[in-house]
Amino acid sequence: MTVDDSRIIEAHDALARLRAGASGDHVESETLDCKLDPSTRDRRGGKVPGVRRDDAAARLLAESAACLANHDGGALLVGIDDKLGGAAAFVGTALDPAWLRGRIRQLTQPPLTVAIDALDEPEARLLLVRVGRNGDSEPHVATVSKNGGRRTPRRVGTDCHDMTTVAELFAWAQARTSYDWSAMPSGRPVSAARPAAVAVLRDLLRDSGEDDRLRLADLDDTDLLRRLQLLRDDGTLTNAGALLTCAGSDPRIVYLGRHAASAAAAHRVELSGRGLAEELQRTLDTLDAQTTTFRLAFSQAVLGVVGAVPAPAAREALVNAIMHRDWNRPEPIVVEQTTDRLVISSPGGLYGGVTLDTLLTSRSQTRNRVLGDALRSLRLAEREGTGVDRMYIEQIRLGHPPPAFEERDGGVRVALVGGEPNASVLAVHNALPPTMRDDARAAIAIDLLRSAASITRDDLARRVREGDDELEAFLLRATAEGLLTKTAEPRPGGMPAWRLADRVRTALGSVLPYYSRPIEESVLLVAQLAVQQGSVRNRDVQDLLGVNQPRASQILRRAVQDGELRLADGAKATGRGTAYVPAASHPTP
């Protein structure tokens, strides 16, 4: 049972107590709040039908939702008068769920995403608003009035308290940093674990082939779950244990297979009443079965069969979504697959100060430490902090674009674009020393140098947000390992630049648009280099295009004839050191 399941159960239990005569304020708790839709009362307090879109109601419910989220999450029963009991408490509401959900996001900062269900009860139509726990270090602030008044509410007992002082906000943020939903008690005994889900855990351990994992797989259920940190000292399952092994009321993962990105789903997989371990295994099996494969050969040597989207990258993306998502929210993880593309969307934004720019270099932090540890113990996830790196490496080594991450609608979306792999790029990666082969910076450097003739430390820093010293050390190591070499001339201002080493450039061959091209293309590339560097010489052309000195001279003469370059002021007309600058149509930057 997930947190969201428990909110549904608590709400329906409250409805039963209301029918039995309890008043609304008596069925409320720290995680359940009854709210009257203000549009259903006239100025004298009389009952009226209400409207589908009422901004006063939205502001009231946005504040109440933020209040629950800033505590432990919970549910709002909308359409209940908390001063009345029995049938009289069921006033009802006409509010539009889709509109209300969007309006609550607009009225809260950071935007709060809730799930809203319409309940057609015998007495009246109600709304059940399910609110996840705010797991970040920034509280939700709600706009509560027409003139923009704002509150930062937190549930205290059955009331909402506005956090107004710096001390209150600091204490709230401190308390959030040590919270781990997955370690919390689920209240469910070991007997609630599905045997089929526990069997999946054993299969995963055995698949690792590691001796200590094999011994772990042979333990009885109780000892196995305890060793995986899925069982508490009191003998009940943690939330992580219940999530992985107990039946869920709704699917936690939805797979959609499409013939094209905009096409309707041709293949759909969603399992309810299973443990998440079973859903994950079924999704991985489906991805494997639906992935287009290619048999790669290079220089007569077969390199093996690979998928259009590499299986290790797909697996890491899915497991990362499970590990880092916000499990207080009810939405499933959505996996969308086409012949050459995989997109995985998960609820909950990036966590712990990580941004899209720092995904590769930030220390890995997760909302769900115990769940993450269990996934690593099962060898489903890479060691801590390397999952995103693995996605980059696996994509780029096959000649594909790196993974594309974005935050959208309160969640994280990652797209892996694949297709037919490039055997030349793969051969280059496979020939790297092990330390380079497992370094995401090396993969990114190769990716950059597939379209640019050279890169500087700053070029690399735009993709890998590390300090100058770390990147400088990497570039020097990549040079020593034979991946890169310094260019013949630095960039303007004396900044060093690096290109692919000769051996690597020769291996990539036609993959590089600037290497061994017809003279017309070479002239344009040399002209671009002149704009970039301010000037070019014969040795720059040799360095850029991998040609000999006579060929470089021929390209420079042709560039002058074509009006792309001219002799630098004061330069001699002949000689290997003669400098050329962009013609008038290509001003020096």
PyMOL commands that set and color helices and strands:
alter all, ss='L'
color gray80, all
select helices_A, chain A and resi 3-19+24-27+38-40+55-69+86-89+97-106+166-177+181-183+190-192+195-207+211-217+221-227+239-245+276-290+311-324+356-358+369-377+387-397+423-430+434-437+440-449+457-461+468-480+492-494+502-511+519-533+538-545+549-561
alter helices_A, ss='H'
color red, helices_A
select strands_A, chain A and resi 32-35+74-78+108-109+115-120+125-131+141-143+150-151+153-156+159-162+185-189+236-238+253-258+265-270+293-298+301-307+333-338+341-347+404-408+411-417+484-486+498-500+565-567+580-582
alter strands_A, ss='S'
color yellow, strands_A
deselect
rebuild
show_as cartoon
